[in-house]
Amino acid sequence: MRGTPVGVLILGFLEFAQGVTTAFWGFIFIGLRVFDFVPSGTGVVWIGVLAVLSGLVQIAVGIAAWRLRPWAWLFAWIMSTVGLITAFFALLATGSLAYGLAAAIFPLIVYWYLNTPEIKKAFAIPNQV
């Protein structure tokens, strides 16, 4: 069995943790609370359902990254690309080059890391991609 690179373990953990957090907040929006007012009638429940589903997808991606599934690499690559596009729009919206670059740093690092030959080989991704 091949070993999972440390960077992939970290990225998988971050994705898994984000999924747990997103699902947790989704359950709160749905109304699963112990002590508190539960908002209703404003679409909050649907936001909660979408958050729970998004959280479950993120948890699955985190686990798939730990297991070096090729689709997890593709998902991370697509999300890095989305992050770079979002950073560009943040630059345009704020007019601040510093803010745009700050928003682009993490997606750039992940994008670079995913495209290193060692990581592609670990995920069994052809080097031409």
C-alpha positions as a printed NumPy array, in Angstrom:
array([[  0.   ,   0.   ,   0.   ],
       [  1.334,   3.423,  -0.89 ],
       [  1.732,   6.065,   1.776],
       [ -0.335,   9.224,   1.742],
       [  1.825,  12.368,   1.496],
       [  1.738,  14.626,   4.551],
       [  0.417,  17.586,   2.54 ],
       [ -2.495,  15.491,   1.289],
       [ -3.235,  14.395,   4.855],
       [ -3.311,  18.049,   5.924],
       [ -5.525,  19.11 ,   3.007],
       [ -7.82 ,  16.135,   3.622],
       [ -8.069,  17.019,   7.306],
       [ -8.867,  20.654,   6.501],
       [-11.57 ,  19.583,   4.046],
       [-12.991,  17.077,   6.552],
       [-12.997,  19.677,   9.351],
       [-14.664,  22.236,   7.09 ],
       [-17.303,  19.652,   6.205],
       [-18.042,  18.908,   9.856],
       [-18.321,  22.628,  10.602],
       [-20.545,  23.293,   7.591],
       [-22.833,  20.368,   8.445],
       [-22.978,  21.519,  12.08 ],
       [-24.117,  25.005,  11.054],
       [-26.563,  23.451,   8.596],
       [-28.164,  21.46 ,  11.394],
       [-28.432,  24.641,  13.448],
       [-30.148,  26.434,  10.545],
       [-32.537,  23.515,  10.131],
       [-33.535,  24.018,  13.743],
       [-31.735,  21.299,  15.672],
       [-30.962,  23.412,  18.715],
       [-31.231,  22.771,  22.402],
       [-31.655,  26.277,  23.779],
       [-32.486,  29.102,  21.42 ],
       [-35.088,  30.61 ,  19.17 ],
       [-35.464,  28.729,  15.886],
       [-36.075,  31.058,  12.934],
       [-38.693,  29.843,  10.515],
       [-40.466,  30.972,   7.376],
       [-37.498,  32.815,   5.907],
       [-35.864,  30.053,   3.887],
       [-33.428,  29.31 ,   6.665],
       [-34.355,  25.625,   6.636],
       [-33.409,  25.315,   2.961],
       [-30.116,  27.032,   3.621],
       [-29.566,  24.522,   6.419],
       [-30.359,  21.571,   4.155],
       [-27.922,  22.851,   1.524],
       [-25.27 ,  23.407,   4.2  ],
       [-25.693,  19.858,   5.52 ],
       [-25.419,  18.424,   2.004],
       [-22.371,  20.586,   1.282],
       [-20.809,  19.471,   4.553],
       [-21.372,  15.812,   3.708],
       [-19.698,  16.306,   0.317],
       [-16.738,  17.988,   2.008],
       [-16.442,  15.144,   4.518],
       [-16.477,  12.619,   1.659],
       [-13.795,  14.568,  -0.212],
       [-11.609,  14.711,   2.899],
       [-11.852,  10.951,   3.356],
       [-11.264,  10.382,  -0.372],
       [ -8.135,  12.553,  -0.211],
       [ -6.789,  10.459,   2.667],
       [ -7.426,   7.363,   0.548],
       [ -5.834,   8.99 ,  -2.536],
       [ -8.893,   8.711,  -4.764],
       [ -8.312,  10.439,  -8.129],
       [-11.684,  12.208,  -7.999],
       [-10.614,  13.916,  -4.756],
       [ -7.593,  15.347,  -6.6  ],
       [ -9.905,  16.601,  -9.358],
       [-12.301,  18.12 ,  -6.821],
       [ -9.44 ,  19.935,  -5.056],
       [ -8.061,  21.125,  -8.403],
       [-11.465,  22.51 ,  -9.449],
       [-11.973,  24.182,  -6.063],
       [ -8.508,  25.775,  -6.299],
       [ -9.452,  27.164,  -9.69 ],
       [-12.726,  28.492,  -8.255],
       [-10.711,  30.044,  -5.412],
       [ -8.481,  31.852,  -7.894],
       [-11.487,  33.151,  -9.812],
       [-13.065,  34.289,  -6.547],
       [ -9.837,  36.074,  -5.601],
       [ -9.925,  37.899,  -8.933],
       [-13.484,  39.062,  -8.282],
       [-12.486,  40.071,  -4.743],
       [ -9.753,  42.192,  -6.291],
       [-12.281,  43.861,  -8.589],
       [-14.882,  44.316,  -5.843],
       [-12.522,  45.833,  -3.291],
       [-10.151,  47.628,  -5.634],
       [ -7.35 ,  46.437,  -3.375],
       [ -4.476,  44.52 ,  -4.918],
       [ -3.38 ,  43.413,  -1.449],
       [ -6.802,  41.917,  -0.69 ],
       [ -6.945,  40.16 ,  -4.063],
       [ -3.476,  38.68 ,  -3.622],
       [ -4.221,  37.625,  -0.046],
       [ -7.351,  35.823,  -1.246],
       [ -5.334,  34.09 ,  -3.983],
       [ -2.421,  32.827,  -1.864],
       [ -3.964,  29.612,  -0.493],
       [ -5.615,  28.537,  -3.779],
       [ -2.31 ,  29.157,  -5.576],
       [ -0.376,  27.039,  -3.087],
       [ -2.905,  24.204,  -3.297],
       [ -3.001,  24.416,  -7.107],
       [  0.804,  24.264,  -7.292],
       [  0.963,  21.404,  -4.766],
       [ -1.646,  19.326,  -6.586],
       [  0.276,  19.661,  -9.838],
       [  3.628,  18.466,  -8.501],
       [  4.692,  15.147, -10.059],
       [  4.829,  13.375,  -6.676],
       [  1.239,  14.257,  -5.793],
       [ -0.051,  13.369,  -9.251],
       [  1.726,  10.033,  -8.956],
       [  0.247,   9.432,  -5.479],
       [ -3.243,  10.047,  -6.848],
       [ -2.471,   8.032, -10.008],
       [ -3.061,  11.104, -12.195],
       [ -1.283,  11.096, -15.584],
       [  1.429,  13.756, -15.774],
       [ -0.085,  15.305, -18.938],
       [ -3.051,  16.702, -17.007]])
